[in-house]
Amino acid sequence: MAEQTLITLTDAQLAFGHHALLDHANFSIQEGERIGLIGRNGAGKSSLLRVLDGRIQADDGEVARLSSLRAITVEQEPMLDETLSIFDNLVGNFMEQEDWSRPARANAMLDQLGLDGSVMAVDLSGGTRKRVALARAFLQEPDLLLLDEPTNHLDFEGILWLENTIKQSRCACVIITHDRRFLDAVTTRIVELDRGMLHSFPGNFSQWQTQKAAWLEAEKLHNDRFDKFLAQEEVWIRKGVEARRTRNEGRVKRLEALRRERAARRERVGNVNFAIDSGERSGKLVAELKNIHQQFGDKVVIDDYSTTIMRGDRIGLIGPNGAGKTTLLKIILGELQPTSGEVRLGTNLRIAYFDQMREQLDENAPLTDVINPGSEWIEIGNTRKHVMSYLEDFLFSPARAQSPVSSLSGGERARLLLARLFARPANVLVMDEPTNDLDIETLELLEQLLQEFDGTVLLVSHDRSFLDNVITQTIAYEGNGHWHDYVGGYDDWIMQRGGETKAIRSTSESKGGINSKTTEKNNTNVSSSKNGGISSSKNEGISSVNSGTGEAGKEDFATSGSVNASRKSPNKSKLSSWEARELAEIPDKIASMEKRQQELTEQLSDPELYSGGNDRAQAINDELAQIEEELLALFERWEILEAKGK
């Protein structure tokens, strides 16, 4: 039986002012397909969702919907009835709709999510609100689900839950997201909104990337040929006399048509022009934490954690919402004094901070004042640049640069924060969820910049691809206030923890309960630590740290004990402290895995194993194969680290 078409757009047009979001666009959605809708910030993706669900009408063209279509939209910032509990928000008006099984399905969904249905919606954090809104949408079993940035505010556990739920659902989906790994996991088709047109590519995001490169090359070749032919015709018409003498009216009309076609062509929007001045280098040591303990009331956020961060480290902090990632960041930066333990900061730290809550922005200020209040010029490296020109590098037109912050979209706010972040010299970049609201092209450019940055990067993100492409070390939450250091990015952490589901479950177990508003955000709003010389301004978004009090020219302040001992002979070992710790742990890991390997091999030799069928034997063989693969990786890593340390 052929799949039904749920919605068809034919020659659709939509514009705001003189900016065409849909320009004679054609599009259709078949039942059961999962579409990833991508495009630059401001291209009109969210507006297209509103056209699809009927909240706004297209200016022209036809939008045809299946008469019985049930479509549900989950916005970027979903609305819940704050006078009701989570459970009541989920079940809604099920009696009016005669959906008698919905309460039972809602309870099953709550168990799946680990949420307490009696908690009032008004007390929920952003991540929990998003999960409740998504769960509510799935419980209504629509024909079409429209999701606008569904992974924003979700932690890894929430993202995996959403991936699995979408794949198990029978409804069609149109999903706007910047999360490339999420797109790879769930989509069956990619549709790109580019210059008012909708271009469809079968497959997931990775397949689209391959096809898009060929498509862009073909578009460029076509445009080059067109422009060359038009130039030849313009030369002919300028001869004038010959054109009139030959009375070739058809050729003249064709030229007029060519001119109209060229005038209507919309060029691709340029990319953001990222550049950062890392300024004067920091000392070798950026921060040292010893036996840090942090708790708020009875809640232990960090329990006996120690680490050392060196210049040039690119570190990702990962863990579920409410685990304490932002709290740990503030302790590392000296902005929060821990309950107990010692924090030592290095010298000459110039810290730039990207805030996930976007709290640094003055809503009434024009964009130019946000970048450099009181001056029209800024210094980027050794180059003096006008603030309007600098904003154009971040795709803000001169007219837009005079607009207040309140008029910006989420993506534009993110770009503005990045523009201000990079407008001042910094040798330590602290980025708290920088990927939210950025389009994919800007995201990839930011990745490249951070890879090339010669300072230190501290990053909090739930974008798995972004983490893998940027960080070289990971600090992971492992429940009950325990944090652990790993070498490598997200995938390396997953491998060392024995698989994605197991790793993510370990971060969530023992955390307990749902995340209320009175978690990290309010708990960490504490004045500066006892470490001297630290000044931090939320409004400026940049901190200057000058904690060196010893002789001029010393790279690090005087420290005691193991830190000095480990730094006295830097040429004796090329291993970082993280790598040395990893190397020391590898033999125990190998021994544990080989013991498990022996146990499984003995089980396979037991005849009783096969009496009830082959399922159990197959599961053991699968586990053995995984252990062999992980052992091989560990032995290779052991060899690499030992060679490096010689």
ZAMI-316193 format. One line per 3 residues: number of its first residue (from 0); their letters; for each residue x negated, y, z negated of C-alpha. Coordinates in steps of 0.2 Angstrom, whole numbers. Each point is the difference from the previous one (the first is absolute). Example, Ala and Ser with C-alpha at 12.3 -4.5 7.8 and 13.67 -1.06 7.14 Angstrom:
2
0> as> -62,-22,-39 ~ -6,17,3
//
This chain:
646
0> mae> 0,0,0 ~ -7,17,5 ~ -4,12,-14
3> qtl> 12,15,-1 ~ -6,18,3 ~ 4,10,-16
6> itl> -5,17,6 ~ -4,8,17 ~ -7,17,3
9> tda> 1,6,18 ~ -8,16,6 ~ 1,7,-18
12> qla> -6,18,-3 ~ -3,8,-17 ~ -9,16,-4
15> fgh> -3,12,-14 ~ -3,17,6 ~ -11,-1,16
18> hal> -8,-16,-6 ~ 8,-16,8 ~ -1,-15,-11
21> ldh> 9,-11,12 ~ -2,4,19 ~ 11,-11,10
24> anf> -4,-15,-11 ~ 6,-18,3 ~ 1,-13,-14
27> siq> 9,-15,-5 ~ 0,-12,-16 ~ 5,-18,1
30> ege> 6,-10,-15 ~ -13,-8,-11 ~ -15,10,7
33> rig> -12,9,-11 ~ -6,16,8 ~ -15,11,-6
36> lig> 3,18,4 ~ -16,9,1 ~ -5,18,6
39> rng> -9,16,-6 ~ 6,10,-15 ~ 13,11,7
42> agk> 4,-10,15 ~ 18,-3,-6 ~ 0,-18,-7
45> ssl> 11,4,-15 ~ 12,10,12 ~ 1,-15,11
48> lrv> 6,-10,-15 ~ 13,13,-3 ~ 6,-1,18
51> ldg> 1,-19,-2 ~ 10,0,-15 ~ 12,14,6
54> riq> -5,13,-13 ~ -5,12,14 ~ 6,0,18
57> add> -12,0,15 ~ 1,17,10 ~ 3,-10,16
60> gev> 0,-17,7 ~ 10,-16,-7 ~ -1,-9,-16
63> arl> 10,-16,1 ~ 2,-11,-16 ~ 8,-17,-2
66> ssl> 17,3,-7 ~ -2,-11,-16 ~ -18,6,-3
69> rai> -5,2,-19 ~ -15,11,-1 ~ -9,5,-16
72> tve> -14,12,-2 ~ -13,1,-14 ~ -8,17,-1
75> qep> -18,4,-5 ~ 7,7,-16 ~ 16,-10,-3
78> mld> 14,6,-11 ~ 7,-11,-14 ~ 15,4,-11
81> etl> -10,5,-16 ~ 16,-1,-11 ~ 0,-19,4
84> sif> -12,-15,-5 ~ -11,-9,13 ~ 13,-14,1
87> dnl> 15,11,3 ~ -10,9,13 ~ -3,-16,9
90> vgn> 17,-7,-1 ~ 9,16,5 ~ 18,-1,5
93> fme> -1,-19,4 ~ 19,-2,-6 ~ 6,12,14
96> qed> -10,-9,13 ~ 5,-17,-7 ~ -18,-5,-1
99> wsr> 3,-11,-15 ~ -17,-9,0 ~ -10,17,0
102> par> -2,0,-20 ~ -7,-17,1 ~ -12,5,14
105> ana> -4,16,-9 ~ -6,-10,-16 ~ -10,-12,11
108> mld> -8,15,8 ~ -4,8,-17 ~ -8,-16,-6
111> qlg> -11,0,16 ~ -5,18,-3 ~ -3,-3,-19
114> ldg> 12,15,-4 ~ 12,3,-14 ~ 17,4,7
117> svm> 6,9,-15 ~ -13,14,1 ~ 7,16,6
120> avd> -5,7,17 ~ -5,17,-7 ~ -14,-8,-10
123> lsg> -8,-8,16 ~ -17,4,7 ~ -2,3,19
126> gtr> -6,-18,4 ~ 15,-8,-9 ~ 12,12,7
129> krv> -6,-5,17 ~ 2,-19,-4 ~ 17,2,-6
132> ala> 6,10,15 ~ -8,-13,12 ~ 8,-14,-10
135> raf> 17,8,0 ~ -1,2,19 ~ -4,-19,3
138> lqe> 14,-5,-12 ~ 12,9,11 ~ -5,-12,15
141> pdl> 0,13,14 ~ -2,-4,18 ~ -13,14,2
144> lll> -12,7,-14 ~ -8,16,3 ~ -16,3,-11
147> dep> -9,16,-1 ~ -17,-3,-8 ~ 5,-14,-11
150> tnh> -17,-4,-7 ~ -3,17,-7 ~ 0,-1,-19
153> ldf> 0,-19,0 ~ -15,-10,-7 ~ -7,-16,8
156> egi> 13,-11,-9 ~ 14,11,7 ~ -7,0,17
159> lwl> -2,-19,1 ~ 18,-2,-6 ~ 6,12,13
162> ent> -10,-9,14 ~ 8,-17,-5 ~ 18,7,-3
165> ikq> -1,8,18 ~ -6,-16,8 ~ 13,-10,-9
168> src> 14,12,4 ~ 11,-3,16 ~ 3,19,2
171> acv> -9,10,14 ~ -12,13,-7 ~ -7,17,6
174> iit> -15,4,-11 ~ -10,17,-1 ~ -16,-4,-9
177> hdr> -19,5,1 ~ -4,-17,-9 ~ -9,-9,14
180> rfl> -1,-17,-9 ~ 19,1,-4 ~ 4,3,18
183> dav> -11,-15,5 ~ 9,-11,-12 ~ 18,4,4
186> ttr> 3,8,17 ~ 5,-9,16 ~ -1,16,11
189> ive> -9,17,-2 ~ 9,16,7 ~ -10,16,1
192> ldr> 8,17,0 ~ -12,10,11 ~ 4,17,7
195> gml> 18,-3,-1 ~ 0,-17,9 ~ 2,-17,-8
198> hsf> -13,-13,6 ~ 3,-18,-4 ~ -14,-14,-3
201> pgn> 4,-18,-4 ~ -9,-7,-15 ~ -7,7,-16
204> fsq> -11,15,-4 ~ -17,-8,5 ~ 7,-6,16
207> wqt> 7,17,4 ~ -18,8,-3 ~ -7,-11,14
210> qka> 15,4,12 ~ 0,19,-5 ~ -19,2,5
213> awl> 4,-7,18 ~ 16,10,1 ~ -9,16,-4
216> eae> -13,-3,13 ~ 13,-3,13 ~ 9,16,-5
219> klh> -16,10,1 ~ -4,-8,17 ~ 18,5,6
222> ndr> -1,18,-6 ~ -18,2,8 ~ 7,-6,17
225> fdk> 15,11,-2 ~ -10,16,-5 ~ -12,-3,15
228> fla> 14,-2,12 ~ 9,15,-7 ~ -16,11,2
231> qee> -1,-6,18 ~ 18,6,3 ~ -3,17,-8
234> vwi> -15,3,11 ~ 11,-4,15 ~ 14,12,-5
237> rkg> -12,14,-4 ~ -5,0,19 ~ 17,8,2
240> vea> 0,3,19 ~ -4,-19,4 ~ 14,-5,-12
243> rrt> 13,12,8 ~ -6,-4,18 ~ 2,-19,-2
246> rne> 17,3,-9 ~ -3,-16,-10 ~ 15,3,-12
249> grv> -1,-17,-7 ~ -18,2,-6 ~ 5,17,-8
252> krl> 14,-8,-9 ~ -11,-15,-6 ~ -13,13,-7
255> eal> 14,9,-10 ~ 5,-17,-7 ~ -18,-4,-4
258> rre> -1,17,-9 ~ 15,-4,-10 ~ -6,-17,-5
261> raa> -17,7,-5 ~ 8,14,-11 ~ 11,-13,-8
264> rre> -15,-11,-5 ~ -3,0,-19 ~ -19,-3,-4
267> rvg> -4,-11,-15 ~ -2,10,-16 ~ -19,1,-5
270> nvn> -7,-9,-15 ~ -3,8,-17 ~ -18,6,0
273> fai> -7,-7,-16 ~ -17,7,-7 ~ -6,1,-18
276> dsg> -15,8,-8 ~ -7,-11,-13 ~ -11,14,-6
279> ers> -14,-3,-13 ~ -2,-18,-4 ~ 5,-6,-17
282> gkl> -11,-9,-12 ~ -3,-19,3 ~ 12,-4,-14
285> vae> 18,7,2 ~ 8,-8,-16 ~ -3,-13,-13
288> lkn> 14,-8,-10 ~ -4,-10,-16 ~ 13,-10,-9
291> ihq> 15,11,5 ~ 16,-2,-9 ~ 15,10,4
294> qfg> 18,-2,-7 ~ 16,11,-1 ~ 10,-5,-15
297> dkv> 0,-19,0 ~ -4,-1,18 ~ -18,-5,4
300> vid> -4,6,17 ~ -19,-4,0 ~ -8,-12,-12
303> dys> -19,-1,-2 ~ -5,5,18 ~ -18,4,5
306> tti> -7,5,17 ~ -13,11,9 ~ 4,10,15
309> mrg> -15,6,11 ~ -2,13,13 ~ 7,-7,17
312> dri> 11,-13,-8 ~ 18,-1,9 ~ 11,-7,-13
315> gli> 18,-5,1 ~ 11,-2,-16 ~ 14,-13,3
318> gpn> 14,-6,-11 ~ 19,1,-2 ~ 10,16,-3
321> gag> -2,6,-18 ~ -16,-10,-3 ~ -10,15,-4
324> ktt> -10,4,16 ~ 2,18,-1 ~ -4,0,-18
327> llk> -16,-10,3 ~ -5,13,14 ~ 3,14,-13
330> iil> -12,-8,-12 ~ -13,-3,13 ~ 1,18,5
333> gel> -1,6,-18 ~ 17,8,1 ~ 7,-12,-14
336> qpt> -8,-5,-16 ~ 3,-18,-3 ~ 6,-7,-16
339> sge> -17,-8,-3 ~ -16,-3,10 ~ -13,11,8
342> vrl> 1,9,17 ~ -16,8,7 ~ 0,10,16
345> gtn> -14,3,12 ~ -7,17,5 ~ 5,12,14
348> lri> 17,-8,3 ~ 11,10,12 ~ 17,-9,-1
351> ayf> 15,2,12 ~ 16,-7,-5 ~ 15,-6,12
354> dqm> 15,-2,-11 ~ 14,-13,5 ~ 13,11,-8
357> req> -4,15,11 ~ 1,10,-16 ~ -15,11,5
360> lde> 10,10,13 ~ 9,17,-4 ~ 17,-2,9
363> nap> 1,19,4 ~ -17,3,6 ~ -4,1,19
366> ltd> -12,-13,7 ~ -14,12,2 ~ 0,4,-19
369> vin> 0,-18,-4 ~ -16,-2,9 ~ -9,16,-6
372> pgs> 10,12,-10 ~ -6,18,3 ~ -11,-3,14
375> ewi> 2,-3,19 ~ -17,-9,2 ~ -6,-17,-7
378> eig> -18,-8,0 ~ 0,-18,6 ~ -18,-6,-1
381> ntr> -10,14,7 ~ 14,6,12 ~ 11,15,-4
384> khv> 18,-3,7 ~ 16,10,0 ~ 13,-9,-11
387> msy> 13,0,15 ~ -13,-9,11 ~ -3,-12,-14
390> led> 18,-4,-2 ~ 2,-3,18 ~ -13,-14,-2
393> flf> 13,-8,-11 ~ 14,3,13 ~ 8,15,-7
396> spa> 4,13,12 ~ -3,19,-4 ~ 19,2,-3
399> raq> 1,-15,-11 ~ -15,6,-10 ~ 10,15,-6
402> spv> 14,-11,-6 ~ 3,-4,-18 ~ -5,-17,-7
405> ssl> 18,-4,-4 ~ 4,-1,19 ~ -12,-14,3
408> sgg> 4,-19,3 ~ -8,-13,-10 ~ -13,-4,13
411> era> -4,19,2 ~ -2,1,-19 ~ -13,-14,1
414> rll> -9,8,14 ~ -1,17,-10 ~ -7,-8,-15
417> lar> -13,-9,10 ~ -4,17,8 ~ -2,8,-17
420> lfa> -10,-15,-6 ~ -13,2,14 ~ -1,19,-1
423> rpa> -12,-1,-15 ~ -16,-9,-2 ~ 2,-16,-10
426> nvl> -11,-15,-4 ~ 14,-10,-9 ~ 16,-3,9
429> vmd> 15,-6,-11 ~ 15,-5,10 ~ 16,-6,-8
432> ept> 11,-8,13 ~ -6,11,15 ~ 8,-11,13
435> ndl> 18,4,-4 ~ 9,10,14 ~ -15,0,11
438> die> 2,-6,18 ~ -11,-15,6 ~ -11,10,11
441> tle> -4,12,-14 ~ -2,-14,-12 ~ -13,-8,11
444> lle> -10,16,2 ~ 0,2,-19 ~ -7,-18,-2
447> qll> -14,5,12 ~ -4,16,-10 ~ -1,-10,-16
450> qef> -11,-13,7 ~ -12,13,5 ~ 1,10,-16
453> dgt> -17,-1,-9 ~ 7,5,-17 ~ 11,-11,-12
456> vll> 18,-5,3 ~ 13,-5,-13 ~ 16,-6,9
459> vsh> 17,-6,-6 ~ 10,-7,13 ~ 13,-14,4
462> drs> -5,0,19 ~ -9,-16,2 ~ -8,4,17
465> fld> -6,17,-7 ~ -8,-8,-15 ~ -9,-13,11
468> nvi> -6,13,12 ~ -7,13,-13 ~ -5,-8,-17
471> tqt> -15,-11,-4 ~ 4,-3,-18 ~ 17,-4,-9
474> iay> 6,3,-18 ~ 15,-11,-2 ~ 13,-1,-14
477> egn> 2,-17,-7 ~ 13,1,-13 ~ 1,5,-19
480> ghw> -11,15,3 ~ -14,-10,8 ~ -10,7,15
483> hdy> -13,-9,10 ~ -13,5,13 ~ -1,-9,17
486> vgg> -12,3,14 ~ 9,4,17 ~ 17,6,5
489> ydd> 18,-7,-1 ~ -3,-16,10 ~ -16,-4,-10
492> wim> 10,2,-16 ~ 13,-11,6 ~ -12,-14,5
495> qrg> -9,1,-17 ~ 17,-1,-9 ~ 5,-16,10
498> get> 13,8,12 ~ 12,15,2 ~ 15,-6,-10
501> kai> -11,-7,-14 ~ -10,16,-1 ~ 14,12,0
504> rst> 10,-10,-12 ~ -15,0,-12 ~ 1,19,0
507> ses> 18,1,-4 ~ 1,-14,-13 ~ 1,7,-18
510> kgg> 3,17,6 ~ 18,-2,-5 ~ 15,10,3
513> ins> 4,13,13 ~ -9,16,2 ~ 9,15,-8
516> ktt> -3,18,4 ~ -10,2,-16 ~ -15,-11,6
519> ekn> -16,6,7 ~ 6,17,7 ~ 5,7,-18
522> ntn> -12,-11,-10 ~ -16,7,9 ~ 5,18,-1
525> vss> -13,3,-14 ~ -13,13,-1 ~ -19,-2,5
528> skn> -11,-13,-8 ~ -15,3,-12 ~ -12,0,14
531> ggi> -7,17,2 ~ 1,12,15 ~ 15,-7,9
534> sss> 13,12,7 ~ 14,-6,10 ~ 14,9,8
537> kne> 16,-8,7 ~ 4,16,11 ~ -17,-1,8
540> gis> 0,-19,2 ~ -19,0,-3 ~ -11,-2,-16
543> svn> -18,6,-2 ~ -10,-11,-13 ~ -16,6,-7
546> sgt> -4,-12,-14 ~ -19,1,2 ~ -8,7,-15
549> gea> -18,-6,1 ~ -15,6,10 ~ 3,8,17
552> gke> -2,-11,14 ~ 5,-16,-9 ~ 12,-10,10
555> dfa> 9,-8,-14 ~ 3,6,-18 ~ -9,-10,-14
558> tsg> 9,-16,-3 ~ -4,-14,-12 ~ -1,-19,-1
561> svn> 4,-11,15 ~ 3,14,13 ~ -17,7,-2
564> asr> -8,-17,0 ~ 9,-5,16 ~ -5,16,9
567> ksp> -19,1,-5 ~ -5,-11,14 ~ 12,2,14
570> nks> -11,-8,13 ~ -2,-16,-10 ~ 18,-6,5
573> kls> 10,6,15 ~ 16,-6,-8 ~ 13,12,-7
576> swe> 7,-3,-17 ~ 15,-7,8 ~ -9,-12,10
579> are> -11,-6,-14 ~ 15,-4,-10 ~ 8,-9,15
582> lae> -16,-10,2 ~ 0,-5,-18 ~ 18,-7,1
585> ipd> -2,-10,16 ~ -7,-16,-7 ~ 14,-1,-13
588> kia> 13,2,14 ~ -8,-13,10 ~ -1,-12,-14
591> sme> 18,3,-4 ~ 6,-3,18 ~ -11,-16,2
594> krq> 8,-7,-16 ~ 17,3,8 ~ -6,-7,16
597> qel> -5,-16,-9 ~ 17,-1,-9 ~ 9,1,16
600> teq> -11,-13,9 ~ 4,-12,-14 ~ 19,3,2
603> lsd> -1,-4,18 ~ -8,-17,-4 ~ 15,-5,-11
606> pel> 12,-11,10 ~ 15,6,-11 ~ -2,17,8
609> ysg> 8,-7,17 ~ 14,-9,-8 ~ 12,14,1
612> gnd> -5,7,18 ~ -14,10,6 ~ 5,17,-6
615> raq> -11,0,-15 ~ -15,-7,9 ~ 2,13,13
618> ain> 1,14,-13 ~ -16,-7,-8 ~ -9,-1,17
621> del> 5,18,3 ~ -7,6,-17 ~ -16,-10,4
624> aqi> -2,9,17 ~ 2,17,-9 ~ -12,-4,-13
627> eee> -13,-6,13 ~ 2,17,9 ~ -2,10,-16
630> lla> -15,-10,-5 ~ -8,3,17 ~ 3,19,-2
633> lfe> -7,0,-18 ~ -16,-9,6 ~ -2,12,14
636> rwe> 3,15,-12 ~ -13,-8,-13 ~ -13,-1,14
639> ile> 3,18,6 ~ -1,7,-18 ~ -16,-10,-5
642> akg> -9,5,16 ~ 5,18,-3 ~ -6,0,-18
645> k> -17,-7,4
//
